[in-house]
Every structure is written in structure tokens, then in C-alpha cells.
């Protein structure tokens, strides 16, 4: 979860877009392990986001 929290800290409400871009870059490069790692981070970020406000949840 620390990686997800760091991504949220750095990218705030744009974290999902950053993650999607990173997954795309890794997929293009053929790095399936990297894609899997970022998909896991994406699932953790999803748990931490407050989609009503579009920002990270305050309960991190």
C-alpha cells in the first residue's frame, strides 16, 4: 500500500491517469511483470480514492 499512497501523494486526483499511462508504457515495452505490479497499485489506489471529490480519501 505504500506505493499507492506515494502515487496519490505525488499525483493527487490525476493518479489514475498517471497509472494508466505507466501501464501503457510498460505494456508497449513488453514488461508484463511491470504491468502486473502497476495493476496491483491501481487496485490499491482505487481503494484509497474518494471518487465523489476526485481526490485521495482523507482516511489514508
N, C-alpha and C positions, 0 to 999 in steps of 0.2 A: 504494500500500500504506500510505502514511502515514495516510490517513483510516481505514482498517480498524484500524490499530494504535491510533489515538486513540479510536475507538469501544470497542475492547477495554479500553483503559486506564480509560475513564470508566464502562463498564458491566459489565466482567468477564464472568462467566458468564451474565449477563442480556442480553448484546449481541445474540444472535439475536432475542430478543423485542423489544428496542428497534428493531432494524432492521425487523422485520415490522410493527410499529406505524407506523413512519415511512413505509414503502412504502404501507401502507393509507391514511394521511393524504394522501399525495401523489396516490395513485390517485383518492381521493374528490374531491380538488381539481382533477383533470384534468391534472396535471402529469406528462406522460409522460416528459419528459427527466429530471425528478427521480426518477421511478420507476426508469428505466434506470440512473441514477447509483447509487442505493441498492442495486439488484440487483447491480451490479458490486462494491460494497463488501461486500455479503453473501457473494459468492463468495470474496472475499479473507479475510473473517473466518472463513469455513468452513475455509479452508486453514490458518489460524492457531490454530484451536480444538483442544483436546485433549478429545474427547468422552468419553473414559473418566472423566475427572475433572469434566467440565462447566466447565472453566476455560480461559483462554487458555494456549496452549502456552508453555513457558519458552524455546523456541528462537526467539523473535521477534527 
